[in-house]
Amino acid sequence: MGPPSTPFANGTFALDMKFPPQYPFKPPDIKFITKVHHPNVKSDTGEICASLIGEKWSPTLNVRHCAEVLRKILESPDPDNPLEDGIATMMREKPKEYERMAMKCTKEFAMGK
């Protein structure tokens, strides 16, 4: 679920989580299946920056940790470390336009019709 008070509120975002044979010693590979307008998510693949999950990964972490990281990136996008430069530029230079586009994308792809 998209966090309240964000452009992703009321959206339901599907994820693809692939667990490597080395799990829990290596983190799962996670991608958004639901399209999301976000500077830290690749628009065409749903890929997130691998370092968001894997950088501080340890075998004691789990799927709950992954969900918390994903929620945090929806709550606080980081335009200074983007996977989508155009969206990051829009977020920095035209924040209201970024928010409008993120809300439009959420409504179109993450909310029941």
C-alpha positions in Angstrom: 0.0 0.0 0.0 1.2 3.5 -0.8 1.9 5.5 2.3 -0.6 8.2 3.4 0.2 11.8 2.7 2.3 10.9 -0.4 1.4 10.9 -4.1 1.2 7.1 -3.7 -1.5 7.1 -1.1 -4.4 4.6 -1.7 -2.4 2.8 -4.3 -1.6 -0.9 -4.1 1.8 -1.7 -5.6 2.6 -5.3 -6.7 6.2 -6.4 -6.3 8.3 -9.2 -7.9 10.6 -10.7 -5.3 13.2 -13.3 -6.3 15.2 -15.0 -3.7 18.6 -16.2 -4.7 19.8 -19.7 -3.6 22.2 -18.0 -1.2 19.2 -16.3 0.7 19.3 -15.3 3.6 23.0 -14.5 3.1 22.2 -12.5 -0.1 19.1 -10.2 -0.4 16.2 -10.9 -2.7 16.0 -9.1 -6.0 13.0 -6.8 -5.9 11.1 -5.0 -8.7 7.9 -3.1 -8.8 5.4 -4.8 -11.1 3.0 -1.9 -10.8 4.2 1.2 -12.7 5.3 4.0 -10.4 6.4 7.5 -11.1 9.4 7.7 -8.9 13.1 8.9 -9.3 14.4 5.8 -7.6 12.5 3.3 -9.7 13.2 2.5 -13.3 10.0 3.3 -15.3 10.4 0.5 -17.8 11.5 -2.3 -15.6 10.4 -1.5 -12.0 14.0 -2.0 -10.9 15.0 -0.3 -7.7 18.5 0.7 -6.7 20.2 -2.5 -5.6 22.0 -0.7 -2.8 18.7 0.2 -1.1 18.2 -3.4 -0.1 21.6 -5.0 -0.4 24.0 -2.4 1.0 23.3 -3.1 4.6 22.0 -6.7 4.1 22.7 -9.3 6.7 21.3 -12.8 7.2 19.2 -11.6 10.1 17.1 -9.3 7.8 14.0 -10.5 6.1 11.1 -9.7 3.9 9.7 -7.3 6.5 12.9 -5.3 6.3 12.5 -5.2 2.4 8.9 -3.9 2.8 10.0 -1.2 5.2 12.8 0.0 2.8 10.3 0.1 -0.1 7.8 2.1 2.0 10.6 4.5 3.0 11.5 5.2 -0.7 7.8 5.9 -1.4 7.7 8.2 1.6 11.0 10.0 0.9 12.1 9.8 -2.8 15.8 10.7 -3.2 16.3 12.8 -6.3 20.0 13.1 -5.6 20.6 9.3 -6.3 18.1 8.6 -9.1 17.6 5.8 -11.5 15.4 8.1 -13.5 17.2 11.4 -14.1 14.1 13.1 -15.8 11.8 12.3 -12.9 14.5 13.5 -10.4 15.0 16.8 -12.2 11.2 17.3 -12.2 11.0 16.6 -8.5 13.8 19.1 -7.8 12.8 21.8 -10.2 9.0 21.4 -10.5 7.8 19.6 -7.3 4.1 20.3 -7.9 4.4 18.8 -11.4 6.2 15.8 -10.0 3.5 15.2 -7.4 0.8 15.6 -10.0 2.4 13.1 -12.3 3.1 10.6 -9.4 -0.6 10.9 -8.3 -1.8 10.4 -11.9 0.4 7.3 -12.3 -0.8 5.9 -9.0 -4.4 6.5 -9.9 -4.0 4.9 -13.3 -1.9 1.9 -12.4 -2.2 1.2 -8.6 -5.8 1.8 -7.9 -8.7 -0.5 -8.6 -10.8 0.5 -11.6 
